[in-house]
Amino acid sequence: MKKILISSDRYETRVAIVEEGVVVETYIERDTRRSMLGNVYLARVDNVLPGMEAAFIDAGLPKNGFLYVNEIVIPELDDKERRKKRIQELIRPGQELLVQVVKDPMGTKGARVTMQLSFAGRFLVFSPEGTGNGVSKRLEDAERERLRGLVKKLKPRNGGGLIVRTAARGAELPELERDLRLLEDQWEAIVARAAASRAPALVHQEVDLALEMVRDDLRVDVDEVVTDDPATHERIAAYVEQHSPEMLDRVKLHRGATPLMRRYQVEEAIASTLHRRVDLPSGGYLLFDYAEAFTIVDVNTGRFVGKSRLEDTILKNNLEAAKEVVRQLRLRDIGGMIIIDFIDMAAAKNRDAVIAAMQEELKKDRSKVYLVSISPLGLVEMTRQNVTDGVREILTDTCPHCRGEGVVYGDETIALENLRALTRHARLSTAEAFLVELHPRIAALMVGQGGRRLIDLEESTGKHFSLVGTEGVPVERCAVVREGTAGEILAEALPVTTAQELEVVIAEPHMYQAADAVARLDGGYKIVVAGAGPYLGETHRVRVERVGRLEAVATLLDARPVTEQEMLEMVDVRTDIHEPERGVGDRLDLEDRSRRRSSRKRGGERAKTVAPVAAGGPGATDEDDLDADGAIDGAEVLDLDDDVEEGAGPSSRPRKRRRRRAPAGVAGELADAEVD
């Protein structure tokens, strides 16, 4: 089942094609960014380039259009005579021409235009300056022959060429004649409008996206055309009733409570076009990378490991990839040159199978595609017609930070460069001290562990620096906002003063003092709060007792500070994690049991070293020691006795001992759990 979904509002029109419940194509058109494809302009030649055999055309657009010599039409010359002449002999600067856009502006390039005008109807394409007739190659041979016979009976009023479209499958002569009359009337109106206009001017605008999709894609294989806008529904119904009345019952208005695009997961499909990675059903995945010259698709097996031979696994993954690659090309509307890196296949028949799968899927694509056979390295080269921006280009803008590169300087790189810049600035300035504004992350890196980098900077320059971290400023910012004496700069740089009271969030424990904790102000300035260890994550009022350049010390005002001993009693000394109270039936931490056993083992070894008799007497064996250790089954340990002097005999070497098997029952289950 195939559906065409059209969602319109005052801002944009979104169109999706759904095949068998899967979104395969999406298009977006905005009022502020309509496609120029098919528009006809009365333009003026701006510049002729003999060396490029092309000309720049001023059509009143932001960028000049580009006209190739082969796209120039001179009614007095046939093709053979025209090819003999240079471009400067065919057109000249300042000359007015009637041109049509065949490719939208993309990136830094302007629109591509032609003088070989053509206009698409429901069943025919009419070229006023063309000659001869043709039939779409997408039709079956028998249908092509039937339509070729019908088109020979059509006689344009003032001459011209005709091409029968794929949508004409099953059409009869009266339908083709009606379509031709409409196209000729349209052309005559364009000629009259051009005669009354002054270059540069738009003399014909192509239909909007909604009608274009109905005109070009409403064929016998389409089951429904569903739209959610009553006005759009009326326009589409009127068009279909005029050109294909037998299909009028397929045009429907969506009235459900769930939005049309959400009901068919079109919004998710549009969002997915921005993702670099696309997952395959069996666990493999695709990676899409976009470059100026071409698009690269990398095929990977990912989590897919197969069930039999490696070649079979690779073949299945590549077949899934071939189908999904074509769907993604249609969904993302990727054009130009495309390189697909399939996983290498040893068998030629497998490579042929992958190409055949791609060719079968490409039959559903309405864009022109040229596919090259797969190489021994697993590479497939192909081109796909690209005449307008895809969904990805419409939805996104170039990142202002990386300018489309995808990477930016790391924080460490920026911090080091800033240190060099401040060094140069200090040597050129006569000021004693500097107040520097930075991003908090960069400021912290420039201060360094324990203030080491800042101290080195000041020692090397003989100047004072106060680094102030300011939230919201760009990461690259490093601005000297004030110069002066050390006292002036320090007074302005410190965010707090002695005896000041303020509310802070206790953010992290102190690195060295268990009872203390650390709060950070905006900009990263650190306040050590004495006795605040148990209050992590809480907001408390504190009073600043002492202020330093890198940190301040404060005391709690609204809570009781704890001592070092009290804090140690609240903390598991083996893990430095607060030991919560357990209720009856709570799960025990097996890792903690292992730690306690290891602790007892080390204690037993120390006792054995000092007084062997206490561990089992002169006749005690290794296995007896192991009983006291409570070791786990099957492990091997090295007993390193630090108290034995070097060269004291065999006992000075590490002794390799095998631990005794753990007993069965509950103890054995615990041991197994620990090993897992």
NORJOUR-V658898 format. One record per backbone hydrogen bond with DSSP energy under -0.5 kcal/mol. NH is the residue of the N-H (numbers start at 1). CO is the residue of the C=O. Records with the same first field share a line. If there is no record, write none. Layout:
NH->CO  CO
This chain:
3->18
4->224
5->3  16
6->226
7->14
8->6
9->12
13->29
14->7
15->27
16->5
17->25
18->3  16
19->22
20->1
22->19
24->17  22
25->17
26->330
27->15
29->13
30->33
31->11
33->30
38->101
39->36
40->204
41->99
42->201
43->41  97
44->58
45->95
46->56
47->56
49->54
50->48
52->49
53->49
54->49
55->67
56->47
57->65
58->44
59->57
65->57
66->111
67->55
68->66  113
69->53
71->68
72->69
75->73
77->74
82->78
83->79
84->80  81
85->82
89->86
90->86  87
91->87
94->45
95->92
97->43
99->41  97
100->114
101->39
102->112
103->112
104->387
106->109
109->106
112->103
113->66
114->100
115->71
117->115
119->126
121->124
125->163
126->119
127->161
128->126
130->127
134->162
136->164
139->136
144->140
145->141
146->142
147->143
148->144
149->145
150->146
151->147
152->148
153->150
154->151
159->156
161->127
162->132
163->125
164->134
165->123
168->165
169->166
171->168
175->172
176->172
177->173
178->174
179->175
180->176
181->177
182->178
183->179
184->180
185->181
186->182
187->183
188->184
189->185
190->186
191->187
192->188
193->189
194->190
195->191
196->192
197->194
200->42
201->42
203->40  201
204->40
212->208
213->209
214->210
215->211
216->212
217->213
218->214
219->217
222->219
223->2  221
224->2
225->250
226->4
227->252
228->6
230->228
233->229
234->230
235->231
236->232
237->233
238->234
239->235
240->236
241->237
242->238
243->239
244->240
247->244
248->245
250->247
251->248
252->225  250
254->227  252
263->259
264->260
265->262
266->261
267->261
269->265
270->266
271->267
272->268
273->269  270
274->271
275->272
278->286
280->284
283->280
285->300
286->278
287->298
288->276
289->287  296
291->294
295->337
296->289
297->339
298->287
299->341
300->285
303->283
304->301
305->303
313->309
314->310
315->311
316->312
317->313
318->314
319->315
320->316
321->317
322->318
323->319
324->320
325->321
326->322
327->323
328->324
329->325
330->326
331->327
332->328
333->329
334->329
336->384
337->293
338->382
339->295
340->380
341->297  339
342->340  378
351->347
352->348
353->349
354->350
355->351
356->352
357->353
358->354
359->355
360->356
361->357
362->358
363->359
364->361
365->362
370->383
372->381
375->379
378->375
380->340
382->338
383->370
384->336
385->368
394->390
395->391
396->392
403->399
405->402
414->410
415->411
416->412
417->413
418->414
419->415
420->416
421->417
422->418
423->419
424->420
425->421
426->422
427->423
428->424
429->425
432->484
433->484
434->464
435->482
436->434  466
437->479
438->468
439->477
443->439
444->440
445->441
446->442
447->443
448->444
451->448
452->449
453->447
454->447
455->451
456->452
457->453
458->454
459->455
460->456
461->457
462->458
464->432
466->434
467->465
468->436  466
469->467
470->438
473->470
477->474
479->437
481->435  479
482->435
484->433
489->485
490->486
491->487
492->488
493->489
494->490
499->544
500->497
502->542
504->540
506->504  538
507->505  518
508->518
510->516
514->512
516->513
517->529
518->508
519->527
520->505
521->525
524->521
526->550
527->519
528->552
529->517  527
530->528  554
532->529
533->515
535->532
536->533
537->506
538->535
540->504
542->502
543->555
544->500
545->553
546->553
548->551
552->526
553->546
554->528
555->543
556->530
557->541
558->541
561->559
562->531
567->563
568->564
569->565
570->566  567
571->567  568
572->577
573->571
575->572
576->572
577->572
579->570
580->578
586->583
590->588
593->589
594->590
595->591
596->592
597->593
598->594
599->595
600->596
601->597
602->598
603->599
604->600
605->601
606->602
607->603
608->604
609->605
610->606
611->607
614->611
615->611  612
616->612  613
617->612  613
620->617
625->621
626->622
627->623
628->624
629->625
630->626
631->626
634->659
635->632
637->657
639->637  655
640->638
641->639
642->640
644->641
648->645
652->649
653->650
655->639
656->654
657->637  655
659->635  657
669->665
670->666
671->667
672->668
673->669
674->670
675->671
676->672
